[in-house]
Amino acid sequence: MGLFSPKWKSQDYTKARHAVSDIHQKNDEETLRRIARTEKGVLPKVRLYAGMLLKDVPLLREVLASLTPEQLGDVDGFLYSSTNRQYGDPLLEAIDDVDLLDRMKKQLGSTSGHGEEIGRIKKRIRACLPDMTPVQMLLNGREDLLGINETNAAWEAVRAEDLAGRKLDMDLITTMGIYGRIDVAAEAAVRANDTGLVREALDLVNAASFQRNSYRCQAAMLLLKALYARGFCKEQIEAKRGTTIKYHYDEPGCMGHDDYAPELFTL
């Protein structure tokens, strides 16, 4: 760096940022734009900060497009840092990279006090996924982008056709059980001739499984009953009939009779 290099070219971010803030205080937009567009010798975060102060979304997109993947990674956590919160929205609007937005959301989520900012990032991610329906968001791991009512409506709208070509596992089945959509899962399993899912569900039908995760065990039983009613893998499912799901239990103080009889798997 030359003897008379401007302070905003400092490789110390705090010093460079203060220099940019001073330029902003003087309403020198021309210099701020020059800083944002200067790729050599200027820290990426300093360039972004200059664009954020200008609230210039197209300029910020230009800066982001000029960054290397490594430099772009340095943007993580920068959007709504304690010093940049009030200027973050223009940069957020300029970001079209969903992976980058996801990383920012995750980093903010690891600390407290960022609920509002995380909500804005989610809104931006949805804007970057205009062709993805709420049902597709559910089935592609994007449920966090939906509100409670929207989530309920999306699960209600899921059909067997939406599950075609997707791997059906007990994580998905358990969630569908919670939302009362086991019949849809069973229909999709029959259409896919998914005997592997049947084996996975059968392995969960026992007392130990129920004790570990009752929701998962209950979903497996509901799925097997729905498949059995459709005539799918009847012999294998029939063989599980009568398996103990919950053992007999006596209420303390009321010994001598069955307070809670054992619960068995029935069809």
Buried (B, 14 or more C-beta within 10 A) or exposed (E): EEEEEBBBBBEEBEEBBBBBBEBBEEEEBEBBBBBBBBEEEBBBBBBBBBBBBBEBBEBBBBBBEBBEEEBBEBBEBBBBEEEBEEBBBBBBBBBEEBEBBBBBBEBBBEEEEBEEBBEBBBEBBBEEBEEBEBBEBBBEEBBEBBEEEBBEEBBEEBEBEBBEEEEBEBEBBBBBBEBEBBBBBBBBBBEBEBEEBBEBBBEBBBBEBBEEBEEBBBBBBBBBBBBBEBEBBEEBBEEBEEBBBBEEEEEEEEEEEEEEEEBEBEE
